[in-house]
Amino acid sequence: QDVDAKGQFALENKNQFLKLKEQATERGDTFQEGIFRREIIKCEAHLLRQEGRFCTSLQIFQDRTIIFISWLATNYGTSWLYPFKFLVLINFLFALLIYATYSGNECFTGLDYVFLELFNPVSDLSKTIGIKCAGDSSWLSFLNVTQKVVAGSLVFMTGRVFLRYSGK
């Protein structure tokens, strides 16, 4: 069942989904529990939109932002493909950025090698590119740390969805 398009019955639907989620939890059905959790969050989003018409507070903005990121990153915790796609996309964008910055050097190892090496969580970009090419660049260190933080969070989200549906 899906929430009505305009969210007119969001509060009633949320209460129904909460009851159904509790029943799924008691049965140990993690798949249905995840689906009901997603529908509850959709109801919350509709309720926040209705509240936003009457007041504009920082808390409503924060709640909307968290719900949007949850939808964007993992489809409310129900899809492991979302974070995996983002991981590949982010690594490809970082590889293109590194290629654009260091491709003029003759010791650059190549775009495909850099792209694959970005999936390695313990790799160092200065060693991947080549220490002679990279030099002592703070820009490269910034890219390295940023990519590792983003990739780590996406891998965590993927694992979290897998664990949720394996019943652990």
C-alpha positions as CSV (number, residue, x, y, z in Angstrom):
1,Q,0.0,0.0,0.0
2,D,1.3,3.4,-0.8
3,V,0.6,6.8,0.9
4,D,-2.0,8.9,-0.9
5,A,-0.4,11.4,-3.3
6,K,-1.4,14.6,-1.5
7,G,-0.8,13.2,2.0
8,Q,-4.3,14.1,3.2
9,F,-4.5,10.9,5.3
10,A,-0.8,10.8,6.4
11,L,-1.5,10.8,10.1
12,E,-4.0,7.9,9.9
13,N,-1.8,6.0,7.5
14,K,1.2,6.5,9.8
15,N,-0.7,5.0,12.7
16,Q,-1.7,2.0,10.6
17,F,1.8,1.5,9.4
18,L,3.1,1.7,12.9
19,K,0.8,-1.1,14.0
20,L,1.7,-3.2,11.0
21,K,5.4,-2.6,11.6
22,E,5.0,-3.8,15.2
23,Q,3.2,-7.0,14.0
24,A,6.0,-7.6,11.5
25,T,8.6,-7.1,14.3
26,E,6.8,-9.6,16.5
27,R,6.8,-12.1,13.6
28,G,10.5,-11.5,12.9
29,D,9.7,-10.4,9.3
30,T,12.5,-7.9,8.7
31,F,11.6,-7.4,5.0
32,Q,8.0,-6.3,5.8
33,E,9.3,-4.3,8.7
34,G,11.6,-2.4,6.4
35,I,8.8,-1.7,4.0
36,F,6.5,-0.4,6.7
37,R,9.4,1.7,8.1
38,R,9.8,3.3,4.6
39,E,6.0,4.0,4.5
40,I,6.1,5.6,8.0
41,I,8.9,7.9,6.9
42,K,6.9,8.9,3.8
43,C,4.0,9.8,6.0
44,E,6.4,11.8,8.2
45,A,7.5,13.7,5.1
46,H,3.9,14.5,4.2
47,L,3.3,15.7,7.7
48,L,6.4,17.9,7.6
49,R,5.2,19.4,4.4
50,Q,1.9,20.3,6.0
51,E,3.7,21.8,9.0
52,G,6.0,23.8,6.8
53,R,3.1,25.8,5.4
54,F,2.4,27.3,8.8
55,C,5.8,27.8,10.3
56,T,9.4,27.8,9.1
57,S,11.7,26.6,11.8
58,L,15.1,25.2,11.7
59,Q,13.9,21.8,13.1
60,I,11.5,21.3,10.2
61,F,14.3,22.0,7.8
62,Q,16.6,19.6,9.5
63,D,13.9,16.9,9.6
64,R,13.2,17.4,5.9
65,T,16.9,17.3,5.1
66,I,17.4,14.0,7.0
67,I,14.4,12.4,5.3
68,F,15.6,13.6,1.8
69,I,19.1,12.1,2.4
70,S,17.5,8.9,3.7
71,W,15.5,8.7,0.5
72,L,18.4,9.6,-1.7
73,A,20.9,7.4,-0.1
74,T,19.0,4.1,0.5
75,N,15.4,4.6,-0.4
76,Y,14.6,4.8,3.3
77,G,16.8,1.9,4.2
78,T,15.2,-0.6,1.8
79,S,17.7,-0.7,-1.1
80,W,21.4,-1.7,-1.1
81,L,21.7,-0.6,-4.8
82,Y,21.3,3.1,-4.0
83,P,24.5,3.4,-1.9
84,F,26.4,1.1,-4.2
85,K,25.4,3.2,-7.3
86,F,26.5,6.3,-5.4
87,L,29.8,4.7,-4.5
88,V,30.6,3.9,-8.1
89,L,29.5,7.4,-9.2
90,I,31.5,9.2,-6.5
91,N,34.6,7.2,-7.2
92,F,34.2,7.9,-10.9
93,L,33.9,11.6,-10.3
94,F,36.9,11.6,-8.0
95,A,38.9,9.7,-10.6
96,L,37.9,12.3,-13.3
97,L,38.9,15.1,-11.0
98,I,42.3,13.5,-10.3
99,Y,42.7,12.8,-14.0
100,A,42.0,16.4,-14.9
101,T,44.5,17.6,-12.3
102,Y,47.4,15.1,-12.8
103,S,47.0,13.7,-16.4
104,G,49.6,16.2,-17.8
105,N,52.4,14.5,-15.8
106,E,54.3,11.7,-17.6
107,C,54.3,9.5,-14.5
108,F,50.5,9.4,-14.1
109,T,49.3,5.8,-13.9
110,G,46.0,6.1,-15.8
111,L,42.3,6.7,-15.1
112,D,41.2,3.1,-14.9
113,Y,43.9,2.2,-12.3
114,V,43.0,5.3,-10.2
115,F,39.2,4.5,-10.4
116,L,39.8,0.9,-9.3
117,E,42.2,1.9,-6.6
118,L,39.6,4.3,-5.1
119,F,37.6,1.3,-4.0
120,N,40.5,0.2,-1.8
121,P,39.8,1.8,1.6
122,V,43.4,1.8,2.8
123,S,45.0,3.1,-0.4
124,D,46.8,6.4,-0.5
125,L,46.2,8.6,-3.5
126,S,49.7,10.0,-3.6
127,K,51.1,6.4,-3.9
128,T,48.4,5.5,-6.4
129,I,49.2,8.4,-8.7
130,G,52.9,8.3,-8.0
131,I,54.8,10.2,-5.4
132,K,56.8,12.0,-8.1
133,C,53.6,13.2,-9.8
134,A,51.7,14.1,-6.7
135,G,54.5,15.8,-4.8
136,D,53.5,17.2,-1.4
137,S,50.0,18.4,-2.4
138,S,47.5,19.4,0.3
139,W,44.8,19.3,-2.4
140,L,45.5,15.6,-2.9
141,S,45.4,15.0,0.8
142,F,42.0,16.8,1.0
143,L,40.6,14.7,-1.9
144,N,42.0,11.5,-0.3
145,V,40.3,12.2,3.1
146,T,37.0,13.4,1.5
147,Q,36.8,10.4,-0.7
148,K,37.5,7.9,2.1
149,V,34.8,9.5,4.3
150,V,32.2,9.5,1.6
151,A,33.1,6.0,0.4
152,G,33.2,4.7,4.0
153,S,29.7,6.0,4.8
154,L,28.3,4.6,1.5
155,V,29.8,1.1,2.3
156,F,28.4,1.4,5.8
157,M,24.9,2.1,4.4
158,T,25.1,-0.8,2.0
159,G,26.2,-3.2,4.8
160,R,23.5,-1.9,7.1
161,V,20.7,-2.6,4.6
162,F,22.2,-6.1,4.0
163,L,22.2,-6.8,7.8
164,R,18.7,-5.5,8.2
165,Y,17.3,-8.0,5.7
166,S,19.4,-10.9,6.9
167,G,17.8,-10.7,10.3
168,K,20.9,-9.9,12.2
